[in-house]
C-alpha cells in the first residue's frame, strides 16, 4: 500500500485563486520522495492538505491509509512534520520544547539522543532558551522534533534551510539511515542539488498542477550535457550523430550539447585531434530548468515572472494534545499555519 496517495486533489480560494489543482501522486513505502517547484507553486499547500490543516475543494488524499479529512488527528500522531519557516516557543529551553512537542505526538522519543548527538546539540545548548538560538540551531531542533519519535512517515518542508554544510551532511546521513530502516520521507524543496542527492523519485509541481513524476535517474536523462573540446586540427564531423546538437567551433574550441547515450558521440570523435575534452555530468537543476522550458514552452525568466505569490498565512493557537477535541497539530511549531481565506474553509 502506498504511504501517500492523492487523487485529483485540489484547493481553490474563491473562484480565481488556484493553489493546487488535479494533483495525483503516490509515495511508496521506504522511499525518499522529492516534491519540487518554485516558490508559490503549491508545495506547502499540498502538505497542509495531507496533514488535514486545510480542507480540499476537490479530490481526496490518504496518508498511511487514513483519510486526510476524517482521520487527520491520527495521521498527525503517526507522521513527523517539519514546517517551512518553523516557529518555536521562545520562552522554552530546548529540552522542554522537545518534551512538549513529543507529548503532542503522543509517542515516546526513542531517537532523540542519537539525533541530538548527530546535530551537535550539547546539554548546555538544550538548557538555553530558544530565543537565543541561531537560525541554524532552530532548524536543527525542528528536524529533531520531527524525527525523535521515529515516525513511519516524515514530511519535511525545506529541511536544510539555514543549515551549514557540515549539518547538511549530517542531515543526509540521517536520511540514509531512515531509508535503510524502511521509513518513508517526503521532502518539499526548491534546492535541486539536495533533492538529487537524497531522493529516489521526484514530482515537479507548477502553478499547483503536477508537471511530471519520475525517477531521479530518468529525469537526469532528460538533461543535455554541455561538451567542450579543444582541438589541435580540423574538427570532427558531428552531423548525424545521435544526441548531438548546437555544435559550433571558434578558435579551436568546439562546443555542443549532448543528450542520451554518449557512446555514439565518443565513437564519432575517436580519431579527432583532441587535446582536451570536458563532458559535464548531468545535474537535476539543469534537467528541471530544461523541463520547464522544453515541456511547457516557457523560458526560465518568464516562468519565474509568471509564478503567483504564495497565499497569506497566519498561525492558529496550539492544541494541548494530539488528541484534543479542537483541531490539533502535533507538529514542530506546536501550531497550525493556515492559509487564510474568508470563504474557502468554512
Protein Blocks (a to p, Z undefined) as FASTA:
>chain_A
ZZbdcehiacdehjllcfbghiacdddehiacdddddehilpmmmmmmmnopaccfedjd
deehiafklmmmmmmmmpccddehiacdfkbcfklmmmmmmmmnopacfklmmmmmmnop
afklmmpcfklpcfklmmmmmmmmmmmnopabdcdehklgoiafklmmmmmmmmmmmmmn
opacddddfbfklmmmmmmbdcddeehiafbdcdfklmmmmpccddddddfbdcddfehi
ahiahiaceehiacdddehjfklmmmmmmmpccfbdcdddddfklmmmmmmmmmnopafk
lmmmmpccddddddddddfbfkbfbdcfkpanopacddddfklmZZ
